[in-house]
Amino acid sequence: MTLRDRLAWISFPVLMGGFLSLTAWGLAQGFEPAPLGATLTVLNFFVILLVEQVLPRNPAMNVFRDRQSVNDIGHGLLLAVLGRPLGGAISIWLMVGLAQLRGTLGLEGVWPAAWAFPFQLGLGLGVWTFCDYWIHRSLHTFPRLWWFHAVHHDTPQMHILKSGRQHLGEELFSALLKPIPLLLLGAPPEIMAWIGLWIVFDGNLVHSNIDQRFPGWAHYFLPTVQLHNLHHSQDRRYQDSNYSGSSAIWDVLFGTFSHPHRCPLGELGIEDSPVPRGFAAQLFFPIRQQWSRADETPQ
């Protein structure tokens, strides 16, 4: 086994485990979750960007040679400047409203606060990923939602910038719906903070161009880059599968799992994509499509 092979086998556990360890250390030191999360998010981005240059999964894919990278940066900045704050405001609004609803529904004290922290985190991730699975699947199922999500799928390359290539409308839709079950159950803020960073770390890794290798069984449990590459395939059989971001468990249970060892990857992106090339045009694209092609089957 060459040095490169060894690095590819340890790239996921070192990067994912390393940043989760930094999260645990920072919270144990008493750092506030918000600034700690922002710092680790930025650090994670640049570390993955660097590792992509020295351990690329596909040398033909590169941030610095991708003509859509400028647009990717634009979408990422728009989410950071507008999408995340608005999403945070939505979450706060939900937190207040759902706190009252919990009392009405008799859900006060439902969250198992007496459980050990790892079990609480496991429960939180299970609930979050279940909700994420169905929201993601809906983006592929309903045309009016697909046109927003198509901006994310419309790329023949996969690298770190693709993680933030999401339309603002999709971000706000997700921010409105995804936290509801956990907030309704009364999940504590530290669980929400951990889940938020977990999603950032594994989201960056599954969109990255880092060579990551796994045994066949791991694809059923871990967020692997191979699973997510299949989800970005032009082949609709695979594009409409592997919706789960942090684990394939829900895909296995609901019949949308595609194992990367049994499915040829092929080209990435959307075949004959209608998504425009320009950044401003991409922002208005899903809104325009609501009138022109809203009732068409997602492609």
Stockholm file with secondary structure:
# STOCKHOLM 1.0

chainA/1-299         MTLRDRLAWISFPVLMGGFLSLTAWGLAQGFEPAPLGATLTVLNFFVILLVEQVLPRNPAMNVFRDRQSVNDIGHGLLLAVLGRPLGGAISIWLMVGLAQLRGTLGLEGVWPAAWAFPFQLGLGLGVWTFCDYWIHRSLHTFPRLWWFHAVHHDTPQMHILKSGRQHLGEELFSALLKPIPLLLLGAPPEIMAWIGLWIVFDGNLVHSNIDQRFPGWAHYFLPTVQLHNLHHSQDRRYQDSNYSGSSAIWDVLFGTFSHPHRCPLGELGIEDSPVPRGFAAQLFFPIRQQWSRADETPQ
#=GR chainA/1-299 SS CCHHHHHHHHHHHHHHHHHHHHHHHHHHTTCCHHHHHHHHHHHHHHHHHHHHHHSBSSTTCCGGGCTTHHHHHHHHHHIIIIIHHHHHHHHHHHHHHHHHHHHHHTCTTCSCTTSCHHHHHHHHHHHHHHHHHHHHHHHHHCHHHHHHHHHHHCCSCCSGGGGGCCCHHHHHHHHHHTTHHHHHHTCCHHHHHHHHHHHHHHHHHHHSCBCCCCCGGGGGTSCCHHHHHHHTBSSHHHHTSCCCSSCSHHHHHTTCCCCTTTSCCCCBSCTTCCCCSSHHHHHHHHHHHHHHTTTSCCC
#=GC SS_cons         CCHHHHHHHHHHHHHHHHHHHHHHHHHHTTCCHHHHHHHHHHHHHHHHHHHHHHSBSSTTCCGGGCTTHHHHHHHHHHIIIIIHHHHHHHHHHHHHHHHHHHHHHTCTTCSCTTSCHHHHHHHHHHHHHHHHHHHHHHHHHCHHHHHHHHHHHCCSCCSGGGGGCCCHHHHHHHHHHTTHHHHHHTCCHHHHHHHHHHHHHHHHHHHSCBCCCCCGGGGGTSCCHHHHHHHTBSSHHHHTSCCCSSCSHHHHHTTCCCCTTTSCCCCBSCTTCCCCSSHHHHHHHHHHHHHHTTTSCCC
//
